[in-house]
Amino acid sequence: MSDPSALLPAPPETPSAPLPPWERLHHAWDALTRWGKAQAGPLGAALVGLLTFLATFGPGALAPWRLGWLIRDDFSQHLLGWLFFRQTPLGLPLGATPNYLHPLGTSLGYTDSIPWVGLLLRPFSFALPTDFQYIGPWMCLCLMLQGASAAWVARRMGASTQHQWCVGGLLVLSPVLLSRMTFAHEALCAHWLLVLLVGLHLIPQRDARDAKQALGMGLSLCVFAAGVHPVIAAMTLPLALSLCARTALERKLPFTWPALAAVACFASVLGLFFAFGYLGTGIPVSATEFGDYSSDLTTLFNSIGHGEIRWSRFLPPLPRNGSQNEGFGYLGMGGLVALVIVLGLMAREPRRILSLWRRWVPLTVVALGLAFFALSWRITFQGVQVADVSALYRPVLKWVEAFRSSGRFIWPLHYLLLVGAALALPRLVRPSLAPTLAGLLLLIQGLDLNLGEGRRAQGGGRWNTLPSPALTEAAKGRKHLALYPPQMHDGSGRGCRAGPMDFHRWAYRAYRLGLTFNSGYVARIDDAKAQTYCLGMDAEIAAGRLDPETVYLVIPVRVRWLQKIPGAHCTPEDGLWLCVYNEPPASSVSGR
């Protein structure tokens, strides 16, 4: 017989009393502790990234108000793009910077200033110091995310916490990434995007939920990469598409899911390229010298990087062409040893490896295809040409020229081999040996890398002092600071190059004075518009016409042109001549 009390209505619940503040704090601390233990692998690997950054650049690089170390190489280009952008209203394309290279203008994308970061900080610019940089913090974050991403993938593959730390550390010590940092290419340091995408191919997809998560992450990484750098996006997109193919082969979802995800990835990158002004603005995306900045067939074990810096203490450098430093792909001694061990173990279990073909075949095809593009049309071995495949590129040359530094596309293969070897170890050896072996590989990698050589590339000048009293006085009531002749050009040499090459210090002074500036170095420039402006400036001065709203900084050999113009006043200014024009008063007209 059933219990009669079961038919009675349940008594109303008494609301629990709110917890005291110290108990709430205790619960929050417990939750944070549990989360920290669960994420110990990625957090520890991120710490390795932080320590590596501090060892390479020093803590001063993390100070947002320190700009002096950035007045060198491409760092100054990227910094000036952000500084001028923060003084302009938001507009289209996203990141438009009309006050730099004025009157042509440019954008965060073409100054390689990491558009997403600049746009995120722009609304808070009023609260940021006048001297503010995010280059150092960004590079540190990239190193930390590199380690955390690799460790997260290892955790998803079942690795122990110690093994996760070692995998993350091995990826942090990627010579390819560290080389980019020491040579002022911070936007190209987002290699953690590639690490995550390679890892997503290798992580098992056990059910529909795993498959949807992989597709969602692939799409998110494409969106983010499109606002970091077009080269990073051009690698992320094919890797995301191959992830869609892998997901379709796994059949955990209907085919429409990976198909729609592939369309979304392609559409998002293309749409954001238009939104950021890489496309659709009339600025040519092509560049010259395609094939010079390629990769050599020996790149994975050639330790020579940018500037002839030797990154290995163990392996001797191999010959290559000087411009092939863009195709630097050295795995490091630890990575090479891991690769040899894994290939040997895989040869013992071919059936087991072939059974996992859905995971690695789409990724391998894409990585090898991008590596072939990295070799360009002139394939070399130790710097000597061994093949000419220019016929393959001739029909699409105007498109591939946009990525003239084709050697960079060796990176997906670099990370496939490095990540794949590090993650395959626990599955090919006894689990108890995997952490020890991974730790040994990390030690070999750390001993091999010559970080002291990398630090040689950090030296640079310093930002000049504030504008002089004379320049400050001349700028009052005026809107523009103009070098004459201008110095505006891009990586292919297009534009006007008759002006002084130390334009950076004058650009910084224009920024401090709130003036536009007519010179600079950018990734791409409209040569026709640049020539029209520069020749037009010559014509205006030759005709005796000066702009009263412009402060002119003139090279000595041309100052006499301006001194002849009535109303022009010129004085020496830090190696140049400072000239302003005051319109003479209109002559009085007598009448009856």
C-alpha positions in Angstrom: 0.0 0.0 0.0 1.3 3.4 -0.9 2.2 5.9 1.7 -0.7 8.4 2.4 1.7 11.2 3.2 2.9 11.1 -0.4 -0.5 12.6 -1.4 -0.1 15.6 0.9 1.2 18.9 -0.5 4.9 19.5 0.0 5.6 22.1 2.7 6.8 25.5 1.3 10.6 25.8 1.1 12.1 28.1 3.6 14.4 30.6 1.8 18.0 30.0 2.8 19.7 32.9 4.5 22.3 34.7 2.5 25.8 33.6 3.1 28.1 35.9 5.1 30.7 37.7 3.0 33.6 35.6 4.3 31.8 32.4 3.2 31.0 33.8 -0.2 34.7 34.7 -0.5 35.6 31.2 0.7 33.3 29.6 -2.0 34.8 31.8 -4.7 38.3 30.9 -3.7 37.4 27.2 -3.8 35.9 27.6 -7.3 39.0 29.5 -8.4 41.3 26.8 -6.9 39.4 24.0 -8.6 39.6 25.9 -11.9 43.3 26.5 -11.5 43.9 22.8 -10.8 41.9 21.8 -13.9 43.8 24.3 -16.0 47.2 23.7 -14.5 48.7 22.6 -17.8 47.8 25.6 -19.9 48.5 28.0 -17.1 51.9 26.6 -16.5 52.7 26.7 -20.2 51.5 30.3 -20.3 54.0 31.0 -17.5 56.8 29.6 -19.6 55.8 32.0 -22.3 55.9 34.9 -19.9 59.3 34.0 -18.6 60.6 33.5 -22.1 59.4 37.0 -23.1 61.0 38.5 -20.0 64.3 36.7 -20.7 64.3 37.9 -24.3 63.0 41.5 -24.1 63.1 42.4 -20.4 60.2 43.7 -18.2 60.6 47.2 -19.6 59.0 46.1 -22.9 55.7 45.5 -21.0 55.5 49.1 -19.8 52.9 50.7 -22.2 54.4 54.2 -21.7 57.9 53.2 -22.8 58.3 53.9 -26.6 62.1 54.3 -27.0 62.9 50.7 -27.7 60.4 50.8 -30.6 62.2 53.4 -32.8 63.7 50.8 -35.0 62.8 48.6 -38.0 59.1 48.0 -38.5 58.2 48.6 -34.9 58.1 52.4 -35.5 55.8 51.9 -38.5 53.3 49.9 -36.4 53.5 52.3 -33.4 53.0 55.4 -35.5 50.0 53.9 -37.1 48.3 53.4 -33.7 49.3 56.8 -32.4 47.8 58.7 -35.3 44.8 56.4 -35.4 43.9 57.2 -31.8 43.6 60.9 -32.7 41.0 60.4 -35.5 37.3 59.7 -35.4 36.2 56.2 -36.1 35.3 55.7 -39.8 35.4 53.3 -42.7 37.3 51.3 -43.5 37.7 50.2 -40.0 41.0 51.6 -38.7 41.1 54.4 -41.2 43.9 56.8 -40.4 43.5 59.9 -42.6 46.0 62.1 -40.6 49.0 59.9 -41.3 50.5 60.1 -44.9 48.1 63.0 -45.2 46.4 63.8 -47.6 46.5 60.2 -48.9 45.8 58.6 -45.5 46.2 54.9 -44.6 44.8 52.5 -42.1 45.7 50.3 -39.1 45.8 47.4 -41.5 48.4 48.9 -43.8 50.6 50.0 -40.9 50.4 46.5 -39.5 49.2 47.9 -36.2 46.9 44.9 -35.3 43.5 46.4 -36.2 41.5 44.5 -33.6 43.6 45.7 -30.8 43.6 49.3 -32.0 39.9 49.3 -32.4 39.4 47.8 -29.0 41.5 50.5 -27.3 40.3 53.5 -29.4 37.2 54.2 -27.2 39.5 54.4 -24.1 42.1 56.6 -25.8 41.2 59.6 -23.7 42.1 57.7 -20.5 45.4 56.3 -21.9 48.8 58.1 -21.5 49.9 60.2 -24.5 52.8 57.8 -24.9 51.1 54.4 -25.1 52.1 51.3 -26.9 50.7 47.8 -27.0 53.4 46.1 -29.0 55.3 44.7 -26.1 52.2 43.4 -24.2 50.9 41.9 -27.4 54.1 39.9 -28.1 54.1 38.7 -24.5 50.5 37.6 -24.8 51.3 35.8 -28.1 54.0 33.8 -26.3 51.7 33.0 -23.4 48.9 31.9 -25.7 51.3 29.9 -27.8 52.2 27.8 -24.7 48.6 27.7 -23.3 47.2 26.6 -26.7 49.7 23.8 -27.1 49.1 22.6 -23.6 45.3 22.8 -24.0 45.5 20.6 -27.1 47.7 18.2 -25.2 45.2 18.1 -22.4 42.4 17.3 -24.8 44.6 14.5 -26.1 44.9 13.0 -22.6 48.4 14.1 -21.7 49.3 14.5 -18.1 49.9 18.0 -16.5 53.7 17.6 -16.7 53.5 16.6 -20.3 51.2 19.5 -21.1 53.8 21.9 -19.6 56.6 20.3 -21.8 54.5 20.5 -24.9 53.6 24.1 -24.3 57.2 25.0 -23.5 58.4 23.3 -26.7 56.0 25.4 -28.7 57.0 28.6 -26.8 60.6 27.9 -27.9 59.7 27.8 -31.6 62.6 29.6 -33.3 60.1 30.8 -36.0 58.0 32.7 -33.5 61.0 34.1 -31.5 62.6 35.2 -34.7 59.5 37.2 -35.7 59.5 39.0 -32.3 63.2 40.0 -32.4 62.7 41.4 -35.9 59.8 43.7 -35.2 57.0 41.7 -36.8 54.6 41.6 -33.8 51.4 41.3 -35.9 52.9 38.1 -37.4 53.5 36.7 -33.9 50.0 35.3 -33.5 51.2 31.7 -34.2 49.0 30.4 -31.5 46.2 30.6 -34.0 48.0 28.1 -36.2 48.9 25.9 -33.2 45.2 25.8 -32.2 44.0 24.9 -35.7 46.6 22.2 -36.1 45.6 20.8 -32.7 41.9 20.9 -33.5 42.7 18.5 -36.4 44.3 16.0 -34.1 41.9 16.1 -31.2 39.4 13.2 -31.3 35.8 14.1 -32.3 33.9 11.7 -30.1 30.4 13.1 -30.8 28.4 15.9 -32.4 29.2 18.2 -29.6 32.9 17.9 -30.1 32.4 18.4 -33.9 30.4 21.6 -33.4 32.9 22.9 -30.9 35.7 22.4 -33.5 33.8 24.1 -36.3 32.9 27.0 -34.0 36.5 27.5 -32.9 37.7 27.4 -36.5 35.3 30.1 -37.5 36.2 32.2 -34.5 39.9 31.9 -35.3 39.3 33.0 -38.9 37.4 36.1 -37.7 40.1 37.0 -35.3 43.0 36.4 -37.7 41.4 38.7 -40.4 41.8 41.6 -38.0 45.4 40.7 -37.0 47.3 40.4 -40.3 46.3 39.3 -43.8 49.2 36.8 -44.0 48.0 35.1 -40.7 44.5 35.1 -42.1 45.7 33.6 -45.4 47.1 30.7 -43.4 44.3 30.4 -40.9 41.6 30.2 -43.6 42.9 27.1 -45.4 43.6 25.4 -42.1 40.0 26.1 -41.0 38.7 24.8 -44.3 40.7 21.6 -43.9 39.2 21.3 -40.4 35.7 21.4 -42.0 36.8 18.7 -44.4 38.1 16.6 -41.5 34.8 17.1 -39.6 32.8 16.0 -42.7 34.9 12.9 -42.9 34.3 12.0 -39.3 30.5 12.0 -40.0 29.5 13.0 -36.4 27.4 15.8 -38.0 25.3 16.0 -41.2 27.3 17.2 -44.1 25.5 20.6 -44.1 27.2 21.6 -40.9 30.9 21.5 -42.1 29.8 22.9 -45.5 28.1 25.9 -43.9 31.0 26.4 -41.6 33.4 26.4 -44.6 31.3 29.1 -46.3 31.1 31.1 -43.1 34.9 31.0 -42.7 35.5 32.1 -46.2 32.8 34.8 -46.2 34.0 36.2 -42.8 37.6 36.6 -43.9 36.6 38.1 -47.2 34.1 40.5 -45.6 36.6 41.6 -43.0 39.2 42.2 -45.6 36.8 44.7 -47.2 35.9 46.1 -43.8 39.5 46.7 -42.8 40.4 48.2 -46.2 42.7 45.5 -47.5 40.3 45.2 -50.5 38.0 47.6 -52.2 39.9 50.9 -51.5 41.7 51.1 -54.8 45.1 50.6 -53.2 46.9 47.8 -55.1 47.4 44.7 -53.1 50.1 43.3 -55.4 53.8 43.7 -54.6 57.0 43.3 -56.5 59.8 40.7 -56.3 57.5 37.6 -55.8 59.8 34.7 -55.4 62.7 36.5 -53.7 61.3 36.1 -50.2 60.8 32.4 -50.4 61.7 29.3 -48.4 64.6 27.0 -49.1 64.2 23.2 -49.2 66.5 23.0 -46.1 64.5 25.5 -44.0 63.3 23.1 -41.4 66.8 22.3 -40.2 68.6 25.5 -41.3 69.4 27.6 -38.2 70.0 30.9 -40.0 67.2 33.4 -39.5 66.7 37.1 -40.1 69.8 39.3 -40.3 72.1 36.2 -40.5 71.4 35.4 -36.9 72.2 31.8 -36.0 69.5 30.4 -33.8 71.2 27.1 -33.0 74.1 26.3 -30.8 74.4 22.8 -32.2 73.6 22.8 -35.9 75.8 24.8 -38.3 74.1 27.2 -40.6 73.4 26.2 -44.2 73.7 28.4 -47.3 70.6 30.2 -48.6 69.8 33.4 -50.4 69.8 36.5 -48.3 66.2 37.4 -48.9 65.1 33.9 -47.9 65.1 34.9 -44.2 61.3 35.3 -44.6 61.1 31.6 -45.2 62.9 30.7 -41.9 61.3 27.5 -40.6 63.9 25.9 -38.3 62.3 23.4 -35.9 65.0 23.5 -33.2 67.1 20.6 -32.1 64.4 19.4 -29.7 61.8 19.5 -32.4 64.0 17.6 -34.8 64.8 14.9 -32.3 61.1 14.6 -31.5 60.3 14.3 -35.2 62.9 11.6 -35.7 61.6 9.6 -32.7 58.0 9.8 -33.7 58.7 8.9 -37.3 60.6 5.8 -36.1 57.8 4.8 -33.7 55.1 5.4 -36.4 57.0 3.1 -38.8 56.4 0.3 -36.3 52.7 0.7 -36.3 51.6 1.8 -39.8 48.1 0.3 -39.5 47.3 2.2 -36.3 48.5 5.4 -38.0 46.5 4.8 -41.2 43.4 4.2 -39.1 43.5 7.8 -38.0 43.8 9.1 -41.5 40.7 11.4 -41.2 42.6 13.5 -38.6 45.8 14.1 -40.4 45.2 13.7 -44.2 43.3 17.0 -44.8 45.7 18.9 -42.6 48.8 17.4 -44.2 47.5 18.1 -47.7 46.9 21.8 -46.8 50.2 22.2 -44.9 52.2 20.6 -47.8 50.3 22.8 -50.3 51.2 26.0 -48.4 54.8 24.8 -48.0 55.0 24.4 -51.8 53.8 27.9 -52.1 56.5 29.0 -49.6 59.1 27.7 -52.0 57.7 30.1 -54.7 58.4 29.6 -58.4 62.2 29.5 -57.9 62.8 26.3 -55.8 66.2 26.3 -54.2 68.3 23.9 -52.2 70.9 25.6 -50.0 70.4 28.7 -52.0 70.9 27.1 -55.5 68.0 26.9 -57.8 67.0 23.4 -58.6 63.6 23.9 -60.3 61.6 26.6 -62.1 57.8 26.3 -61.7 56.9 29.8 -62.9 54.4 28.4 -65.4 52.2 27.4 -62.5 52.1 30.9 -61.1 51.9 32.9 -64.3 48.0 32.7 -64.7 47.5 33.9 -61.1 50.5 36.1 -60.6 48.6 39.3 -59.7 46.9 37.4 -56.8 49.9 35.6 -55.4 52.0 38.8 -55.6 49.9 40.1 -52.7 51.9 37.6 -50.6 55.3 38.2 -52.0 56.9 37.0 -48.8 55.8 33.5 -49.7 58.4 31.9 -47.5 56.2 32.6 -44.4 53.8 30.0 -45.6 56.1 27.3 -44.3 54.7 28.0 -40.8 51.7 25.6 -41.0 54.0 22.7 -41.9 56.5 23.8 -39.2 53.7 23.6 -36.6 52.2 20.4 -38.0 55.5 18.7 -37.5 56.3 20.3 -34.1 52.8 19.9 -32.6 52.2 16.5 -34.2 55.5 15.1 -32.9 55.0 16.5 -29.4 51.4 15.1 -29.2 52.2 11.7 -30.7 54.7 10.8 -28.1 52.3 9.7 -25.3 50.4 7.5 -27.7 53.5 5.8 -29.1 55.4 5.1 -25.9 54.4 4.0 -22.4 52.4 6.7 -20.8 54.7 6.7 -17.8 57.7 7.6 -20.0 55.9 10.3 -22.0 56.4 13.2 -19.6 60.1 12.3 -19.0 60.7 12.1 -22.8 58.9 15.4 -23.4 60.9 17.1 -20.7 64.1 15.9 -22.2 63.1 17.3 -25.6 62.2 20.6 -24.0 65.6 20.7 -22.4 67.3 20.0 -25.7 65.3 22.7 -27.4 66.2 25.2 -24.6 69.9 24.4 -24.8 69.9 24.6 -28.6 68.3 28.0 -29.0 70.7 30.9 -29.0 68.4 33.6 -27.4 71.5 35.8 -26.9 71.7 36.0 -30.7 68.1 37.0 -30.8 68.6 39.8 -28.3 71.2 41.3 -30.6 68.3 42.5 -32.8 66.7 44.5 -30.0 69.0 47.4 -30.2 67.5 50.6 -31.6 67.3 54.3 -31.3 65.1 56.3 -29.0 62.3 58.5 -29.6 63.3 62.1 -29.9 62.5 64.7 -27.3 59.3 66.7 -27.4 58.8 69.3 -30.1 61.1 72.3 -29.8 59.7 75.6 -28.6 60.1 77.0 -32.2 58.1 74.1 -33.7 55.5 74.3 -31.0 55.1 78.0 -31.6 54.9 77.5 -35.4 52.2 74.9 -35.0 49.8 77.2 -33.2 46.7 77.7 -35.3 47.9 75.3 -38.0 46.8 71.8 -38.9 49.5 70.0 -40.8 53.2 69.2 -40.6 54.8 68.4 -43.9 58.2 67.2 -44.9 59.4 68.6 -48.1 60.1 66.7 -50.2 57.9 64.0 -48.7 59.1 60.5 -47.8 56.1 58.2 -48.3 56.6 54.7 -49.6 55.7 51.0 -49.2 57.6 47.7 -49.0 57.8 47.5 -52.8 59.4 51.0 -53.1 56.3 52.7 -54.5 55.6 56.3 -53.6 58.0 59.2 -53.1 61.4 58.7 -51.6 63.2 62.0 -52.0 62.6 63.2 -48.4 64.6 62.4 -45.2 64.6 58.8 -44.0 64.5 59.8 -40.4 60.9 60.8 -40.7 59.8 58.9 -37.6 61.0 61.6 -35.2 59.1 64.2 -37.1 56.0 62.0 -37.3 56.1 61.6 -33.5 56.4 65.4 -33.0 53.4 65.9 -35.3 51.5 63.4 -33.2 52.4 65.3 -30.0 51.3 68.6 -31.6 48.0 67.1 -32.9 49.0 67.8 -36.5 48.6 65.6 -39.6 51.8 64.3 -41.2 52.5 63.7 -44.9 55.2 61.0 -44.7 55.6 57.4 -43.5 56.2 53.8 -44.4 53.2 51.5 -45.0 52.6 48.0 -46.3 50.8 49.2 -49.5 50.4 52.6 -51.1 48.6 53.9 -54.2 51.6 54.9 -56.3 49.7 57.1 -58.7 48.1 59.1 -55.9 51.4 59.4 -54.1 53.2 60.7 -57.2 50.4 63.1 -58.0 50.7 64.6 -54.5 54.5 64.8 -54.5 54.7 66.4 -57.9 51.8 68.7 -57.1 53.7 69.8 -54.0 56.7 70.7 -56.2 54.4 72.6 -58.6 52.7 74.6 -55.8 56.0 75.7 -54.3 57.5 76.5 -57.7 54.4 78.7 -58.3 55.0 80.4 -55.0 51.9 79.0 -53.3 52.2 77.8 -49.7 49.5 76.7 -47.3 49.1 79.0 -44.3 47.8 76.0 -42.3 50.9 73.9 -42.9 54.3 73.9 -41.1 56.9 72.9 -43.6 60.1 71.0 -42.7 62.5 71.4 -45.7 65.7 69.7 -46.6 68.6 72.3 -46.9 69.1 72.0 -50.6 65.5 73.1 -51.3 64.9 75.7 -48.7 65.9 78.5 -51.1 62.8 77.7 -53.1 60.6 78.6 -50.2 62.7 81.5 -49.1 61.9 83.3 -52.4 58.2 83.2 -51.7 56.9 86.4 -50.1 55.4 85.8 -46.7 57.5 82.7 -46.1 59.7 82.6 -42.9 62.3 79.9 -42.6 64.6 79.1 -39.6 67.0 76.1 -39.0 65.3 73.2 -37.1 67.3 70.1 -36.1 69.0 69.5 -39.4 66.1 70.7 -41.5 64.5 74.2 -42.1 61.2 75.1 -40.5 59.1 77.2 -42.8 55.7 78.8 -42.3 53.7 81.1 -44.5 51.8 84.1 -43.3 49.6 85.6 -45.9 50.5 89.2 -46.5 47.7 91.6 -45.6 45.5 92.6 -48.5 46.5 96.0 -49.9 44.0 98.8 -49.1 41.9 100.1 -51.9 41.1 103.8 -51.9 37.8 105.1 -53.3 35.9 108.3 -53.6 
